[in-house]
């Protein structure tokens, strides 16, 4: 008789979410919520991992996906999750760090994705949106013909947007 079971048999969780926070001992942890929606009744499993365990899991999954030929490189993050300094949304340019911050490889900014700044007033918000839109276009199309002249202006705009968002 042939054994037809596999180490991949069992409930297949088809929805997942994750969040970074602190537990009662004030340790930084990652909460993973997995949901199984197939069958007669959905069921959920929650796991709380230390940051080190979550990072090790992420690294192991990245290696498994690479080895299996799974390509998830085409995605962009939501606009709310873009780099606060340059507006970068390409998930491959926004790299999670061991301390739960994100490093933007486009502009070099390192930021806490959970940091929330005070909301600007409506006039400031309009100016911030205009500056951020200008910065996105500038980043997309280049600085112009004279980098020596353009780069300081570009950096001033980057810093103004970051300061308005409460990041510096």
N, C-alpha and C positions, 0 to 999 in steps of 0.2 A: 504494500500500500504506500502511495506517495504522499508525503506531507505537503499540503497546499498552502500552509500558512507562510507568511513572510514577516520580516521584522517591520514592514511597512503596513501591516494590517492594523485595523482599529479605526476609531473615530478620526475623521479628517476634519480638522478645524479649518473653516473656510473664511473666517473673518478674524482680523487681529488689529489691535491698537496698542500703543505704548506711550508712556509718559515718564518724565524724570521728575523726581521730587525728593522729599526727605521723610524718613520714618520717625517714630516716636523717640528714637535715640539720636535724632538729628543727623543720621547718616544719609548721604546722597544715594538714592536707590532708583531702580527702573522698575516700573510696574508694567507687566505684559498681560493683556486681556485677550484670551483666545475664545472664539465662539464656534460651536458646531451647530449649523442650522439645518443639516440634513436629517431626515427621519421624522418621527412623530413630535418630538419636542426639542427645541434648541437647548443646548447646555453650554455653560461657560466655565472656563478655568482661568484663574488669576495666579500669576507668579510674580513674586517680588525678588529682584536680583540686586546684588551689589553692583556698583558701577563697573568694577573690574570683571565680574562675571558677565555682565551685559556686553561689555566691550569684547571679551573673549568670544562670546556667542556670535556677535556681529562679525568679527574677524573670521571665525570658523565658517559661518554662512557665506561670507564673501568668497572664501576659498572654494567651498563646495559649489557655489553658483558658477564661478569661473571654470572649475574643472568639468562641470556638466554643460558648459556652453550657454548658460542662462545670461542673456544680455538685457540689463535694465538701464542702460546708459542713455536712453533717449528721453528721459523725463526731466521736467522742470518742476521746481517746488512752487507752492502757492505764492502769490505776490506778497502776502503777509509774512512769509518765511524767507523772503529774499534777503540778500546781504543789505544791512541798513546803510552801508556807506556807498556802495556803487550800484546796488539794485540787481546784482547777479542772481539768476534763478536756476542756472544749470546745476543739477544735483551733483554732478561730478566735480564742480568747482567749489562746492561747499562741503568741506571735509570735517567730520566730527573729530574732536580731540579727546584725549583721555580725561580731561577735567570737565567734560560735558559742554564745552564751548564749541563754536564752529569757526573754522579758518576759511576765509574766502581766498582762493588762489588767484582770483582776478585782481584784487586790489590789496591783498595782504591783511585785511581787517580780521581780527579775532573778536568774536562777540558771543554773548550769552543769549540763546534764542528765546529764553523765558523772560528776559528783562523787559519790563514795560515802562515806557516813559510817560510823563504827564501829557495829556492831549493838548495840542496848541490851540489858540483861539482861531476863529474862522479865517481871519486875514492871514495869520501866520500859516495856517493849514494850506491856503491857496498858494502862498509863496513857496512853501515846502513842496507841494505837489508840482508846481512849475519848475522848481530847481531840480527835483528828482527826475522829472520827464526830460529836462534838458540834459542832465547827466547820463540818463539811459541812452539818449540819441548820440551823445558825444562818445560814450563807450562803444556804441555799436558801429559808428562811422569813422572813428579816429579823431585825433586831436587837431588835425590840420597840417598845413605845410611847414610850420615853424614850431617844432617841439619845444625849443628853448623858451619861446614866448608863450606857447599854449599850456605847457605843463604846470607852471605856477597857478594859472587861472583855473585849470582843471582841478588841481589839488585844493585850491581855496573853495571851489564848489563842492567837492567831496567832503571837506571838513565842515562846511556850512550845513549840508544836509545831515551829516552825522550828529552835529551839535544840536540841530533843531529836533532831531529824534531822541535826544538825550543820551547819546552813546559816548560822547566825549565832553 
